[in-house]
């Protein structure tokens, strides 16, 4: 039939989405080029070429398509020229709208390279072809979800890897980014000190370290946003876990931080990952709690005029924020900066040791490193055996369900219980795997802290003072202007036994009088006592504490 006699004007509509549904479809430019040739061959009048890079899976997501349909309904043109019917729709809502306009004669012709659709044609053909396009999306979604479930069961998060990691395309796993992984870890280290805000860390990472987001085809390659830095610091993925399908799963990717470090950062960020406003840097805010109501201790500056000199002087005072609703706080008095620092200093002095004791302790620690490795190996084997046994229980439970020996309710209840146990065991195994690497380093840092922290506290700025307080212990409480703090367990050896040993050592005064056998034996006894009862396993809280010297 001579199409030129029909006097129908056409919209040329070319669409391609960036999703997997369109991988085999011609590019938009190729579609337009081929369809223009087709229009010339068939004598079709093209009023306008419309291009759109959007998925057709959901109705209402394509503004160009919506505009085209409104103009057709208004009688502006009577035809559509497209590459395939599935370029117009992959959902039943848009397909029904097109079919209705075609049946009513408002849309007089739809043409593709293979076929022409008209109002007088049997509607079955159009229904079948548009239905096939819709079914393709349904099947694709099912297959995609099945593949994602399979990845999750194997321990791989079906997500775009966050900063510090890369999506490995060949095996579809997630691996460390050799360039960004250490940079992101340093950002966590800064946040863990409690002395830096998110924006400040972002500024350091972007301007001093040159941090840029991953570059993709159409986006990325720029500086991380402020909202992005808080998404990073609230992302559970960095602990080795990941959330998917409303559940938390143990991942097989390498963790960047421990769960203790993650929880500590959440405390520093405040509720729902929102950073606490910070205008001044005060070393002891955001960490100490009120002993009466449990609220945070804050600080404020007061400026006073000194009568004798008539000059202004600034004083800093710490007090309870009293921000907990429904709780009345009786702590009205404020503590001066000098008073609080003096109290912290006294806590540090309790843990300060002489250089000789540090050297003796490290010598014994290195000698006993093989024992620690053996202990870790035994713990690891026990944990792994328990994990394997629990996994076998889960497999047996699944077989029982397949054989219909138990009902769905019992199966789901027991399955969730076992999966929770497996998740906890896998975390414990990962922690034990890193214990041998951390053990000697943590021990050395403990005794370096005990030797150097006091002088560092006296000379350091607000950031150093805060870091030292955080390394000292946990649960610091300010009650009636008095500070109390639970010393970390790895300092128990120093706090419990060191004072008596130091007193005995100084009594012997090895540097002032010539050594004799009695003195030598006595010093050996002091040294042996210090080494024999050492703490062999300092915990992770000092994991990121700095060397103070």
CORNORWO-V57383 format. One record per residue. N is the residue number from 0. OMEGA is omega in degrees with one decimal (999 if undefined). Layout:
BEGIN
N_OMEGA ; N_OMEGA
END
This chain:
BEGIN
0_179.0 ; 1_-175.9 ; 2_-176.3 ; 3_-178.7 ; 4_-176.2 ; 5_179.3 ; 6_176.3 ; 7_173.5 ; 8_-173.3 ; 9_162.5 ; 10_172.0 ; 11_-176.4 ; 12_179.0 ; 13_-178.4 ; 14_171.0 ; 15_175.2 ; 16_-179.0 ; 17_-175.3 ; 18_-174.9 ; 19_-177.9 ; 20_-173.0 ; 21_-176.7 ; 22_-176.5 ; 23_-176.5 ; 24_177.6 ; 25_175.6 ; 26_-178.7 ; 27_179.9 ; 28_177.8 ; 29_178.0 ; 30_-178.3 ; 31_-179.1 ; 32_-178.7 ; 33_-178.9 ; 34_175.2 ; 35_176.1 ; 36_179.2 ; 37_179.1 ; 38_179.2 ; 39_179.2 ; 40_-175.9 ; 41_179.4 ; 42_-178.8 ; 43_178.9 ; 44_-179.1 ; 45_179.2 ; 46_-177.9 ; 47_174.8 ; 48_-179.7 ; 49_-179.0 ; 50_179.2 ; 51_177.4 ; 52_-178.5 ; 53_174.9 ; 54_178.9 ; 55_-177.4 ; 56_-177.0 ; 57_176.0 ; 58_174.9 ; 59_-177.8 ; 60_-175.9 ; 61_-178.6 ; 62_-179.7 ; 63_177.7 ; 64_-179.5 ; 65_178.3 ; 66_180.0 ; 67_-178.2 ; 68_178.3 ; 69_-179.6 ; 70_176.2 ; 71_177.9 ; 72_177.1 ; 73_175.9 ; 74_-177.1 ; 75_176.1 ; 76_-178.1 ; 77_-176.2 ; 78_176.1 ; 79_173.9 ; 80_-177.9 ; 81_-175.3 ; 82_176.9 ; 83_177.8 ; 84_-178.9 ; 85_172.4 ; 86_-180.0 ; 87_-176.1 ; 88_169.1 ; 89_176.8 ; 90_-173.4 ; 91_-178.9 ; 92_179.4 ; 93_178.2 ; 94_178.6 ; 95_179.2 ; 96_179.9 ; 97_-178.4 ; 98_-179.9 ; 99_177.8 ; 100_179.3 ; 101_179.4 ; 102_-179.3 ; 103_179.8 ; 104_175.9 ; 105_171.7 ; 106_-170.4 ; 107_-177.0 ; 108_168.8 ; 109_-176.1 ; 110_171.8 ; 111_177.5 ; 112_-176.2 ; 113_-167.5 ; 114_174.5 ; 115_179.6 ; 116_-176.9 ; 117_179.6 ; 118_-175.9 ; 119_-179.4 ; 120_172.7 ; 121_-176.2 ; 122_-176.9 ; 123_-177.3 ; 124_179.6 ; 125_-179.5 ; 126_-179.2 ; 127_-176.0 ; 128_177.7 ; 129_176.5 ; 130_177.0 ; 131_178.0 ; 132_177.8 ; 133_-179.0 ; 134_177.9 ; 135_-180.0 ; 136_178.7 ; 137_-179.8 ; 138_179.9 ; 139_179.3 ; 140_179.0 ; 141_-179.3 ; 142_179.2 ; 143_178.6 ; 144_178.8 ; 145_178.3 ; 146_179.3 ; 147_176.8 ; 148_179.5 ; 149_178.6 ; 150_-178.7 ; 151_179.9 ; 152_179.1 ; 153_176.8 ; 154_-179.5 ; 155_-178.5 ; 156_179.4 ; 157_-174.6 ; 158_170.2 ; 159_-174.1 ; 160_178.3 ; 161_-179.7 ; 162_-177.6 ; 163_-179.8 ; 164_178.7 ; 165_171.5 ; 166_178.9 ; 167_-167.8 ; 168_-174.8 ; 169_-177.8 ; 170_178.9 ; 171_176.5 ; 172_177.7 ; 173_-175.0 ; 174_176.9 ; 175_170.9 ; 176_-174.7 ; 177_-179.1 ; 178_-172.3 ; 179_-176.3 ; 180_179.8 ; 181_179.2 ; 182_179.8 ; 183_177.4 ; 184_178.1 ; 185_177.3 ; 186_175.4 ; 187_179.6 ; 188_179.1 ; 189_179.8 ; 190_-178.1 ; 191_177.4 ; 192_-177.6 ; 193_-175.3 ; 194_-176.0 ; 195_173.5 ; 196_176.9 ; 197_179.4 ; 198_179.0 ; 199_177.2 ; 200_177.7 ; 201_179.1 ; 202_179.7 ; 203_-177.3 ; 204_-176.4 ; 205_-172.3 ; 206_-176.8 ; 207_-177.6 ; 208_177.9 ; 209_-179.2 ; 210_174.2 ; 211_178.6 ; 212_-178.9 ; 213_-178.2 ; 214_174.9 ; 215_-173.6 ; 216_-175.1 ; 217_-177.7 ; 218_177.1 ; 219_179.5 ; 220_-179.0 ; 221_178.8 ; 222_176.1 ; 223_-179.7 ; 224_178.0 ; 225_177.6 ; 226_178.7 ; 227_-179.4 ; 228_178.8 ; 229_172.5 ; 230_178.4 ; 231_-175.1 ; 232_175.6 ; 233_-176.9 ; 234_-178.0 ; 235_-177.9 ; 236_-175.8 ; 237_178.5 ; 238_-175.0 ; 239_176.1 ; 240_171.2 ; 241_179.0 ; 242_176.9 ; 243_178.6 ; 244_179.0 ; 245_179.4 ; 246_176.7 ; 247_-175.4 ; 248_173.8 ; 249_-179.7 ; 250_176.0 ; 251_177.2 ; 252_-177.0 ; 253_178.9 ; 254_175.2 ; 255_-176.4 ; 256_175.3 ; 257_177.6 ; 258_177.7 ; 259_178.8 ; 260_178.4 ; 261_-179.4 ; 262_179.0 ; 263_179.5 ; 264_178.6 ; 265_176.4 ; 266_-178.6 ; 267_-178.5 ; 268_-178.4 ; 269_-174.3 ; 270_174.4 ; 271_175.9 ; 272_180.0 ; 273_-176.9 ; 274_175.1 ; 275_178.3 ; 276_-176.7 ; 277_179.5 ; 278_179.3 ; 279_176.8 ; 280_175.6 ; 281_-171.0 ; 282_-170.7 ; 283_176.7 ; 284_176.8 ; 285_-177.1 ; 286_-179.5 ; 287_179.3 ; 288_176.8 ; 289_-179.2 ; 290_-178.1 ; 291_-174.2 ; 292_178.3 ; 293_178.5 ; 294_178.7 ; 295_172.5 ; 296_179.3 ; 297_-179.3 ; 298_176.9 ; 299_-179.2 ; 300_174.6 ; 301_177.7 ; 302_-178.9 ; 303_176.5 ; 304_177.8 ; 305_-173.5 ; 306_-175.5 ; 307_-175.3 ; 308_-176.3 ; 309_177.2 ; 310_-179.3 ; 311_178.1 ; 312_-177.4 ; 313_177.6 ; 314_178.0 ; 315_-179.4 ; 316_176.9 ; 317_179.0 ; 318_-179.8 ; 319_178.1 ; 320_179.9 ; 321_-175.8 ; 322_-179.6 ; 323_-176.2 ; 324_176.7 ; 325_180.0 ; 326_179.6 ; 327_-177.8 ; 328_-179.7 ; 329_-176.7 ; 330_-178.2 ; 331_-175.3 ; 332_-179.6 ; 333_179.4 ; 334_-180.0 ; 335_177.8 ; 336_-177.4 ; 337_-179.2 ; 338_-178.1 ; 339_178.7 ; 340_178.1 ; 341_178.7 ; 342_177.4 ; 343_179.9 ; 344_179.2 ; 345_176.9 ; 346_179.6 ; 347_-178.5 ; 348_178.5 ; 349_-174.9 ; 350_-177.4 ; 351_-176.9 ; 352_175.4 ; 353_-179.5 ; 354_-178.0 ; 355_-177.8 ; 356_176.2 ; 357_-179.1 ; 358_179.0 ; 359_-177.4 ; 360_-178.6 ; 361_177.8 ; 362_179.1 ; 363_179.8 ; 364_-179.3 ; 365_178.3 ; 366_-176.0 ; 367_-178.4 ; 368_179.3 ; 369_178.6 ; 370_178.6 ; 371_179.8 ; 372_178.0 ; 373_178.1 ; 374_179.4 ; 375_-179.5 ; 376_179.2 ; 377_177.8 ; 378_-178.6 ; 379_-179.3 ; 380_177.8 ; 381_179.2 ; 382_-178.4 ; 383_177.8 ; 384_178.2 ; 385_178.0 ; 386_179.9 ; 387_179.6 ; 388_179.4 ; 389_177.5 ; 390_177.6 ; 391_176.9 ; 392_179.3 ; 393_177.9 ; 394_179.7 ; 395_178.0 ; 396_179.4 ; 397_178.4 ; 398_177.9 ; 399_179.6 ; 400_178.3 ; 401_-178.5 ; 402_178.3 ; 403_176.1 ; 404_175.6 ; 405_-179.8 ; 406_-176.6 ; 407_-176.7 ; 408_178.8 ; 409_-179.2 ; 410_-177.8 ; 411_-179.5 ; 412_-178.5 ; 413_178.3 ; 414_180.0 ; 415_179.2 ; 416_-179.5 ; 417_178.5 ; 418_175.7 ; 419_178.7 ; 420_178.9 ; 421_178.9 ; 422_179.4 ; 423_179.5 ; 424_179.3 ; 425_176.0 ; 426_179.9 ; 427_179.0 ; 428_179.3 ; 429_-180.0 ; 430_178.7 ; 431_178.5 ; 432_179.9 ; 433_-174.5 ; 434_-178.1 ; 435_179.8 ; 436_-174.1 ; 437_-164.3 ; 438_-176.0 ; 439_179.7 ; 440_-179.3 ; 441_179.1 ; 442_178.9 ; 443_-179.0 ; 444_177.4 ; 445_-177.0 ; 446_172.4 ; 447_177.0 ; 448_-178.5 ; 449_-179.0 ; 450_-168.6 ; 451_-171.1 ; 452_-176.1 ; 453_-179.8 ; 454_178.8 ; 455_179.6 ; 456_-178.3 ; 457_-175.7 ; 458_-170.6 ; 459_176.8 ; 460_-177.8 ; 461_-178.2 ; 462_-179.9 ; 463_-179.9 ; 464_-179.5 ; 465_-179.8 ; 466_179.3 ; 467_178.1 ; 468_-179.9 ; 469_179.7 ; 470_-177.6 ; 471_-175.6 ; 472_-176.6 ; 473_175.8 ; 474_176.2 ; 475_-175.9 ; 476_173.9 ; 477_-176.5 ; 478_-177.3 ; 479_176.3 ; 480_-179.9 ; 481_-179.2 ; 482_172.5 ; 483_-177.5 ; 484_177.6 ; 485_-178.5 ; 486_177.8 ; 487_-171.1 ; 488_-177.3 ; 489_175.2 ; 490_-176.2 ; 491_179.9 ; 492_-179.3 ; 493_-174.7 ; 494_-174.9 ; 495_-168.7 ; 496_-171.8 ; 497_-175.0 ; 498_-179.3 ; 499_179.5 ; 500_177.7 ; 501_178.8 ; 502_179.1 ; 503_179.9 ; 504_-179.4 ; 505_177.5 ; 506_-179.8 ; 507_177.9 ; 508_-175.4 ; 509_-176.7 ; 510_-172.9 ; 511_-177.1 ; 512_-179.9 ; 513_179.8 ; 514_171.9 ; 515_-175.3 ; 516_-178.8 ; 517_179.8 ; 518_-179.6 ; 519_178.7 ; 520_-179.8 ; 521_177.9 ; 522_178.0 ; 523_178.6 ; 524_177.5 ; 525_-177.9 ; 526_-179.5 ; 527_179.9 ; 528_179.6 ; 529_-177.4 ; 530_-173.5 ; 531_-174.2 ; 532_-178.3 ; 533_171.9 ; 534_-172.9 ; 535_-175.2 ; 536_175.4 ; 537_-172.7 ; 538_-167.6 ; 539_-173.5 ; 540_178.0 ; 541_-175.7 ; 542_-176.3 ; 543_178.4 ; 544_-175.6 ; 545_169.9 ; 546_-178.2 ; 547_177.5 ; 548_999
END
